[in-house]
């Protein structure tokens, strides 16, 4: 057994553990563990500094999880885009391929908690269906392995999947969506890296949310992946009490860049049942972006996105930098709030732009989901 597997066996994962180690009432611990399984491996547990700190909030169950009576289990409507059990096919040229239900730490904010930790919903027996689906769909050129955490699979099992994907000529890139570099960096072994190297291009997207997670062990794991030729990106989730502070996010993203991890997304928290207590106003996310852009290297600035409820996909949000137009001039402000004018190129107006045409088509179409612009209150106006 490898070190990471031994560490996993020592995880806090039962209602009894919650009672004994964290002082939960027995009945409450059982309810919480039934609602969404608990697993905290010893490495991640060791990062907690005090009760209720940003690490604690991400891994220790909270009674508030049981209070979200109306929220949805699948707010992103992934099931509607799921042609076979293991695949979500939402975007034209890429799919999400769920290969295991297991994670080394179950994040209390998980969007996919309706499935994660439940082997009856995500299971290795559905993997062949996923490979067959991808092979039959020539438009799929990008496959994101997720779950659960694909690095919970053994190297042997993971290699079978990677090799299976590489036999499909139209699959150009493979992405591993894994939280292991953050929550159990001991999983990143030389053996794993040697194996992954055989199947490039393989990108890794990981998931750090707070600067305390950027430890020496995590840095080593990320460096090993980078040395193995995997570009490593980060997807953070904005959460109340964890990272809803511009200084915390600035520190996190600077540290990530130093660890050779490129910040990719900050997600506005999804509307998933049992996670409402993590939600922050969108204003906070915009303020964070305002504090990043210009105040640190552009490489450390991710996209801030809302994954649109109902399955609309990721929509980027930006602080307001374009203040308006004055004739042909565009009025802009920079990161210090100084105002600048940019003389735009004069265009012959030959009717609507393609963007305007697309928007009008959607508005006038039968499938009108969004309110018309005059019905919207534009953020920042
Ligand atoms: S690692 Fe990912 S899939 Fe697993 S619990 Fe955390 S957010 Fe959910």
Boltz pocket constraint, residues with backbone or C-beta under 6 A from the ligand:
constraints:
  - pocket:
      binder: B
      contacts: [[A, 102], [A, 103], [A, 105], [A, 106], [A, 107], [A, 109], [A, 110], [A, 111], [A, 112], [A, 116], [A, 147], [A, 148], [A, 149], [A, 179]]
      max_distance: 6.0
